[in-house]
Each structure stands twice: as C-alpha cells, then as structure tokens.
Amino acid sequence: MQPPSSTPMLSSSQPSAYASWDAARALSAPWLHNTAIGTVQRLASGEVLYAQGDLHDCFYLVRAGFVHTTVLRSDGSHLLLEIFGPGAIFGEASAFIDKPRYVTATAVTDAVLTRYRASEIQQLLSGHPELLVSLLQLLGIKHRILIDKLASFTSASPQSRLVDLFARAAIGQRHQDAPQLRLTHAQIGAMTGLSRVTVTRALKPLAARGWVATRAKGVEITDPEAFIALFEAR
C-alpha cells in the first residue's frame, strides 16, 4: 500500500497540548545533572504512584519511562490529562502547597523516577540557586498550560494532534534507554481530545507510511525519527 502524498504536520501555530512535558524538558537540566539529591524510585508498568486526594510532599523527575496523570470525573470515568516522559518534572504544585493531589499518577511503562520531598528541597535551594530558578520558571509556565491545551484541542486537526503526541514520545525515547511506549486508542483519544473512532481514522495514514503500527497492547511508534524530524522542523 502506498503512503498518502500529503505530509502530516505538527501544529506550529497553536500552543502545544503537551506544554508541561516540553517546559520541564527544557528546564530540568539542573535536576537531571544533580544526582546527589532525591531518592531513586522504580515503578512497574501500571503501578500507581499517587492517587487523586492523596496528601504528601513529594514531587518527581522522570529519568526513564513514561507516567500519565488522570482525573476522576463526576460520571466515574477517568480523563487522561498528560503523559510525562524523560526529563519531565511533575507533582510540584501539590507538594509545595500541602494540598491533596488533584490527579492520579500511574506508570504507563516501567519507569525510573527521582523523588524529592519538598520539605527537604526547601532547605537545599539556597545553596543551589539553579534548582530554584528552574523550579520557579516551571511553576510560572504551568499557569498557561490549561489554556494552551484548550486552544490546541479546538484548532489542530486530528492527525496533527496525534503527530504532536508521538513526536514528543519519540524524543523521550531517543534520549533515554526507555521501554517502548504503547498507547491504546482510548488513551490516545483522551490525551488528544478525540473520540476513539476519530483516533482510528487519523492513525490510518500514519500506519500507511510505516510510522506507527497497532500491536496487541496498543499503538507503537515504528519510525520515531520521522516524527522527530517534523518536530525539529517546526
């Protein structure tokens, strides 16, 4: 089967639906390089890191693998908010303000994290200004993320949304010895604001190009460099 002649493109004019992962990856270098602080925590695929409503003062840096966050809706269903890959920092807002978690975080694949306790980090920040600056910048940027996601969901084409997600997943896997990420159609739909039927339709031209394949456990990226090239050409 010949691939379609048109080339799927990333949404370059709208804010990214994955802004928190992008922002964290750009700002997390001081945390990635400082291995003397925090505690290594390993998660098995499907393991819950923390549940919505939990109260504790930890936040996390993803070193390998992928973690997603979900919200329990009033109808009992779960809304998948975001997938965090290597280099992402998450959970810091609830950790520092001592409020219950508003999301549930679960490992999508086997994952390696660094866990930081806010109470301990506060004592270290005065001696590590680079950590403080990166954390403040990240907290500031995340104020815009909800609006960014809404703008992207309402304007980008279905195929652009899928390419946007797969490009970021591919980048995370390129820079780490990460396990292969596989997402179900339902997960992709919740992540991109699309129905499962629309996800299936939007995947077809990507599969025809050999960029993705549907396996028993979900959709797998088979040509990560193709997605990365689109991302870097924006």
N, C-alpha and C positions, 0 to 999 in steps of 0.2 A: 504494500500500500504506500502510495506516495504521500509525503507530508504536504500540508497546505502551503500555498505560496506566500501567504501573509505571515509576518513575523509577530508573535505576541510581544507586547512591550510592557514594561513596568509603568506604573502610574507616576509620572515625574512631576506633574503639575499639582497634584493633591498631596496633603500630608500623609505620611506613612501610617498604615494600620498597625505597624509593629514598632512604633516610635520608642517604646520603653526599652526594647532589646537593642535597637540602634543606638540610643542615647547611652545606655550602660556600656555597650561595647566600646564606644568612643571615649568614655570617661573612666573606665575601670582599670586602666593600666597600672596605676599606683597600688591598687588592691591585688591585682594579679601577680605583681612582682614582689610584694611583701608577704612572703610565706611564713614569717615568724609569728604572725598574729592569726587568731582564729583557730578553729578546730576542723579537721577534715571529716566530712560526713558522707557516707556512701548510701545510695538508695537503689533498691531493685525496681525494675520496671513495674509500674502500678502501685508502688508504695506511696502512702500519703505522708507528706512532710508535715503539714499542719492543716487543721480543719477550720472552716468558717466558724467564728465565735470563740476560737482558742485565744488565750491570753498568755503571751510570753514575750521576752525582749530580744529575740534573735532576728537577724537578717542574714542573707545568703548571697554568695557569689558562685555562679555555675562555672566549674572548671572543665567538665566533660559531660556529655549527655544533654537531655532536654527535660524541662519541667513545665507543666502547664498549670494555669490558675483558672478556677471555675467559681461561679456564684450560684447558689441555690435560689431559684426563682420561686415566686409565690405559688405557682402551679405545680411545684415539686420537681420540675426539670432543672437541668444544670446548663448554664451558659458558659461556654469556654471563652475566656477573655483573652488570653495570650499564651504564647509559648516562649519560654526563655531558653536560649542556647548558651554555648560557651562565651564567657565574658560578661554575662548579664548579672546585675545586682538587683535583688528584689526583696520585698518584705520590710524595707527600712522604715516606711511611714508608720506602720502599726508598732514597730519595735521601739521607736523613739518617743512616741506619744502615749505609750502604755494603754492602748485601746485594743479591743478584741479584733481578731483577724476578720476582714470583710470578704475574704476569698478562701477557697481551699486550694492548696498547692500539692500536686501529685507528679511523680516521676513518669514521664512518657516513655523513656527508655531507662536502662541502667544509667545512673548519674553519679558524678563526684562533685561535691559542693564544699565550700569553706563556710562554716557557720561562725557568725560574730554575735557576741552579746553586746547590746547597746550600752549596758551599764559599764562594761569593761572598756569598750571602744572610746567612750567619752573621756576616760582617764588618759588615753593614749593620744588623742587628737592634737593636743597642744604641742606634743613633740613630733608630730607627723602632719605638718600643715598641708601637704599634698593630698593626704587622705581626706582631710576636712574639706578642702576646696572641691575635690571631685564629688564628694557626697552632697555638698550644698548645691553644686551645679546640677546634679542628677535630680535632686528633690525639686529644684526650680523647674527644670524641663518637664517633669512628670505632671505638672499642673496643666500643661497644654494637651496632654495625650488623649484624654477622652474626646475633646473637640476634634482633634486630628483624626481619630478613628471614625467618628461620625461623618466627617467630611469625606473621608476615603470611601466609606461604605456606601454613601449616597451618590457618588460621582464616578468611581472607577468601574470599568467593565468587569464582568465575572472572570474572564481569562486574565486580566491584569491583576486582579486580587490574588488569584492562585499563583501566578508567576511571582508576585511580590512576596508571598509567604515562602514559596520554595526557594527563592534566591537567598533569603536570609538563613533558612535551614541549611542550604548548601554551603554558605560561607562559614557557618559554625562548624560544619563537619570537615571543611577543608583545613581549618587551622588547628584542629584537635584530633586525636585518635579516638573519634567518637563512634558510638554504635550507630547503625543505620536507623534513621527515623522513619517510621511508617505511621501514617495517619489514616483513620477511617474516613469515609465520605462524610459521616456525621460530624466528626471533629473538624474537618476542613470547612464544612458549612458553617459551624458555629464560630470558627475563627475568622471567617471572611464575610459573615453576614449573608450567606447564600443558602438556598434550600438544597437538599441532597440531590434533587433532580437537576438543578442548575449546575451543581458541582460535577455531576457525572457528564453533563453536556460539555462543560468547559474543559474537562480533562481530556476529551477525545482528541483534539488537535495536538495537545502536548504529548499524548501517548503515540500518536501517529508519527511524530518527529523522533520518537525514541527517548524523550526526555524524562518520562515517568512511566511506571508500569504498576498495574494493580495486582498485588500479591494476596495470599490468603489472609495476611494480618493487616492489610491496608495498602495505601498508595506509597510507592517507593520512588525516590529520585534516582534515575538511572544515568542521567547526564548532568551532574552538578555544575560542570564548567559552563554549560550553555546558559544556565540561569545566572551564574556569577558574571558572565560576560555582559548580559543585559543589565544587571545591577550596576556594574562598574562603568557602563557606557552612558548612564543617565546624565 
